Structures are given as structure tokens and as C-alpha cells.
Amino acid sequence: MPDTATDAGASASWRALGTLVQLVVTDPGALPDARRLLENDLAEVDAACSRFRADSEIRALKGGHPLKISPLLAEAIAVGLRAARLTDGDVDPTVGAAMSAVGYDRDFEKIEPNGPPLRLTVRKVPGWQQVRLDGQTLIMPAGVQLDLGATAKAWAADRSAARIAARLGCGALVSLGGDIAVAGPAPDGGWRIRVQDVTGAPGDPPGGPYALIAIRDGGLATSSTAARRWQRGGDVLHHILDPRTGLPAEPVWRTVSVTAGSCADANAASTAAVIRGHRALGWLGQLGLPARLVDATGVVFTVAGWPDDPVPQESEAAQN
């Protein structure tokens, strides 16, 4: 998962949206205002988009007739539909019911890690093509449950980083659970980010293979089949579903990290890569998206100019 070097300015971290939030700004004096802005933004996104809040706007959507929705939710759904188009349906916002069926029906921290067997059946999700958005008017069939978990965090990071940079006139990095967006003037050398399988503090030694990269704009996202897992009976489940089956994607890749012009696009690509399995290497290369993929055995693959992982020194190797 991405960890951000914090020597670029001032930083703060806390938890929101069920994940770790990291904020870095190039102007230390802007940090208090930036944090307030980000906290307010995330509260608004949670109220509009959370599938786990009974009082959220998205939970109230029933379908079957035109619905007038808030500008914020309309923007979030538009991002989800765009991701579906760009990935040929690999990322599909109509997976809400399928997510609940595999046990992901509450904040991950509240999911029991072990439980009785589930009767899992293959079933195609309703499909993003059945959802139409015209401005703030949403039309979708009755019974469709939207889930924006594959796109909302990345979009929220993009949105808040841009708002902080524009309002406060400084460089800003926003990381939501490893989905990273940057905006405004970058520090000298760019925003330095360490990408590894296990999240850790930037000052800690890396735990296993890692990559050091620098970005000046856009975003970086990592999708993982190892981070959010639970067991039901003998089945190990995770939160990235294949819309064609409604079941967790085959864990060909342990993690996939992608950089793109926005965090939302990076996250759409990394999620789709997990679902595409071995076909992801050629697909990402054809798109020209720098990416790092770690397979289930820990072997690292890179495409489209992603830097190779550093070779460990003998002393480091001896510690592993």
C-alpha cells in the first residue's frame, strides 16, 4: 500500500470513511485550514455515498422512477459510471446487492473475520448500463443497489486535494486508505511515495518488496485482495467482486498499484486489473498506465515505465 514521505511540508493523519486519512501540505501554516476543509468534505461524502449508513442519501434510492439527487451524489455516481465505461464493466456500481451477499454489508472493521459458511452462487449484477444520469436526475430499475466503494474514496481524494490547493494556494496531497491525489505546486522532486504490500509509517523500514516513486500531479491508487479479507466456512473472501459472477475476483494479484491523471482513474484501472487477472499486464501496458502488480506468491511485475523495485542490500536481505 502507498506510504507518503512527509518531509514535503506539514502532515496530519486520522480515521474517516472507515479508513486511514493522510493529509500533507507544502505550507505548514495552511495545515489547520486544510484539515478542516478535508474533514468537512469527507463528512459530506460519507452522508451522500455510504452504503453502511442507514441515513445516507444513496441508501434511500429505490429506483423504478426518476429520482432527483444532490449535486454531490450525482457527481459521485457520474464518476462510478465513467469508471464502468473505461473498464468495459469491470468496475460496476450496481454490485451493491452482491456485496451484501458475500458478507460486506457494514464497515469492514465490524465484519467478523470468521463465520459460518455462506451459500455463494454465481449471479451477474444488474449492470451499469441500466443506470442513467441526466444532471441531477437518476433513473435505474427498482431493486438495484448502488455501491460506490470502488470509486468514491479515490474521487473524494481528487476533489479535496483540488479544493485545498485552490482555496489555500499550496500544494496538497490527500490519501484515503492509500488512494492518493495531489494538486497544486508539488515539492522539489515531486511527492515521494513508497509503495509496498503492507501499510506502514513512512519513516519505518519497508516490510518486504517496495517501490519508491515520485508524482507531481494526478494520483496513485492500490487495489488489494489481501487487505480486506474474511472467512466464511472454508472460503476466503475479499471485497473486489467480478460483476460477471457477483463473486470475489480470483486472487491472481495480491496488490495492483497504478498511477494516472487522477486518483479516480488510477483506482478504476487498479481495480479492473485485479478482476482481469493475468490479462491485466497487457491491458495496462496498452493503456500506457505505469503499474506495479504483485502476484499471490509475491513476485513483482511492472509495466509502462513503473520503476523496478530496489534490490535489497545484503544486510537488508539478512533481516528478512
Salt bridges, closest charged atoms under 4 A:
ASP3 OD2 - ARG194 NH2 3.86
ASP7 OD2 - ARG192 NH2 2.72
ASP33 OD1 - ARG36 NH2 2.23
GLU39 OE2 - ARG35 NE 2.87
ASP41 OD1 - ARG159 NH1 3.74
ASP41 OD1 - ARG163 NH2 2.94
GLU44 OE1 - ARG159 NH2 3.84
ASP46 OD2 - ARG53 NH1 3.02
ASP55 OD1 - ARG53 NE 2.97
ASP88 OD2 - ARG276 NH2 3.65
ASP90 OD1 - ARG244 NH1 2.84
ASP90 OD2 - ARG276 NE 2.49
ASP105 OD1 - ARG106 NE 2.81
GLU109 OE2 - ARG15 NH2 2.80
ASP147 OD1 - ARG51 NE 2.49
ASP179 OD2 - LYS153 NZ 3.27
ASP197 OD2 - ARG254 NH2 2.40
ASP242 OD1 - ARG244 NH1 3.51
ASP265 OD1 - ARG82 NH1 2.32
ASP309 OD2 - ARG292 NH2 2.80
